[in-house]
Amino acid sequence: MSNEKTSGLILPAERPSSLVTRRNALIGGAGLLLAGCDQINASPSVKSFLSLGEKATHGAQRLVTNRNALAQEFSRSEMSPVFRQNGNQNPNTAEYNALAANKFADWTLSVDGMVAHPLRISLAQMMAAPRRTQITRHDCVEGWSAIGEWSGVPLGLILKRAGMSSNAKYVVFHCADSTGGVPYYESIDMIDAFHPQTILATHMNGELLTVGHGAPLRLRVERQLGYKQAKYVMRVEAVSSLAGIHGGGGGYWEDHRGYQWFAGI
Amino acid sequence: MATQFAEGGAEGSAGRAEADASPLIYRTKLPVRIWHWVNALSIFVMLMSGMMIFNAHPRLYWGVYGANLDHPWLVISHRGTSGFVQIGGFEIATTGFLGYAQGVAYAFPPLVTIPSTYSLADARQWHFAFAWVLLISATLIMAYNIVSGHLRRDLALKPEERSLSHLWHDIKEHARLRFPTGEAARHYNPLQKIAYLGVLFVLIPVVILTGCTMSPTLNAAFPWLAELFGGRPSARSIHFLCAFGFALFIAVHLLAVVLAGPFNELRSIITGWYRLPKERSK
């Protein structure tokens, strides 16, 4: 035993070359491994196996969560000192800039699709409507969290006022912003649409929404991740299916980046 | 057959003839072997996809909020082509390993992430699919460990093993790379038991619970989870520390396998059959 150990320490002439060879072999092997892994990641059958997991996760979350269970609410002292902006921070289109220049006095929210009475709601009407204020945590899919106060009109109230059809399954939010020419949109199901904390927010931290945070109107779906919190909402549409709306995935990130439609985790 | 061999070899001294006939025993039962490999696969997928998820925001915080403008306790980042890890006030240069490696500026390099090129969406799909594998297999093995008596008989520390002097002796033996031989090798040794119990009763439950705490939907269902861990960013930090714990366990575990005889160890975790190392001559 001890002889073996000693022999391992000597023979310096041989060691370096064999190490280099091994190292090269290791790097080469790693490259092959990576290529193999990427093929696995791109394989349709692997993708369908992984999406089974997604379905199970969505189902399990709905199963264990009461449909009216509230997201945690915080006190003022727990709020983030600075709530960072993210995603698109200004739609910067001619129409949007004109609306913003006039402090959104000419802005209206369209409520249409499978509704008995399509609505056009002005910002002044939004301000006069019953509202809910909540201090909640915004969880970005990337991993950061920020706590802020949101105030706005419960979405369920607006949908009821519009006489939404009982056949509608989803609510789609069409937004003023776009990325690379592709418009932002998002969608939620009726459980979240009628959840008491789901609001169309006009205010953040006690002030009117800034352009960076989605002025004049932003969706808050407090039990889902940040990319569901659509900013610059222009139109609310009740639909029975997401197929045929943009890429059919139910949202910009879902269509273009493969993010999960149900962003509960 | 196993019993025959075991009894034959137990009395054997260090002669060559006995060495060749050192006993082969059936040590690892099928459920444990299946769980070991299913768990190994899911832990590797979870670690690798988890590192890709971490790359999306390579900063960790304590508290109820935590974003770019707040104070992180850990950052893995880069300045130009220099990678670094910042822990509290300390900074360590990690170019080539973390922060900047393989020509790309990500916290964890392509070699160790799933997928290898940046995709938070794909990494999340892998992570949450294999989270089910981890959760279900961990639940089943827990039930098996309790019902079969594996926990009480093989994993729990025996009363005499619980004394500090006994553990200290075991630590010294491990440090000298003197592993149990003969009859003593029939059972897990105390440090081994502590490592396995740590994985089963600390790392796996805490990693699952902190993972659930990061879900805004489960947060609404179980508000006590975020309270328990001191907020979502804290839970994320603990989740990462658990991942580090798994990585550390894997490193020590594999080292122990290599030192204790990889062929014999692999045979026992694949087939269940383990050859008792012959008694050391004193």
Interface residues (C-beta under 8 A of the other chain):
Chain A: A30 L34 C37 D38 N41 K47 F49 L50 S51 L52 G53 E54 A56 T57 Q61 V64 T65 N66 A69 L70 A71 Q72 F74 E78 M79 S80 P81 V82 F83 R84 R137 D139 C140 V141 E142 G143 W144 S145 A146 I147 E222 R223 Q224 L225 W253 R257 G258 Y259 Q260 A263 G264 I265
Chain B: I53 F54 A56 H57 R59 V64 Y65 G66 A67 N68 L69 D70 P110 L111 I114 P115 S116 T117 S119 L120 A121 D122 R124 Q125 W126 F128 A129 F130 A131 W132 M214 S215 P216 T217 L218 N219 A220 A221 F222 P223 A226 G231 R232 P233 R236
